[in-house]
Amino acid sequence: MEEKKEPVTQTEEKIEGTVTESVEKTEKVDEKTFTQEEVNAMIAKEKKKMPSKEDLKAFNDWKESQKTEAEKQSELNQKYTNTQNENLSLKQENQVLKSGVNADDVDYVVFKVSKMEGEFEDNLKDFLKENPKYLQKQDIEASKTTGVPVSKINNNEEDGVIALLKAKHPDAF
């Protein structure tokens, strides 16, 4: 008769307290160190593999000469388009600044107005009517003779120091 063998399990007993075991593993890695002369020699060797400035210029000239007329025209058209876009952007910024928008809000206003359908100038006027918060405060009045902005002086006698003096000494006024 065969007996059934059950797998043997091992139980561990918990030991009260702590057991510390220090295991030191030291792996020694061979690290190669270089002197400054060795490093300089390696750099010089790698620099010799690099093309000189004259070689790079000659290569770029050759590469440019291999371009077809269509590619050259395409590059010129791209530069022209970029210049036109920059010019338009600057004109729009100029219009926004001339319309009295705060300098901090110029980019936002240009962005919002340029996304609107129609002429930029007309859209700018409409946008500023609907959003006057982007306009500069009207406290500053430009001097017509010098062109230098001058703060507007409030001639109301009840403001500031005069109002305080009147409150304390009404008989003096």
PyMOL commands that set and color helices and strands:
alter all, ss='L'
color gray80, all
select helices_A, chain A and resi 36-49+53-65+69-98+103-114+120-130+132-134+160-168+170-172
alter helices_A, ss='H'
color red, helices_A
select strands_A, chain A and resi 140-142+149-151
alter strands_A, ss='S'
color yellow, strands_A
deselect
rebuild
show_as cartoon
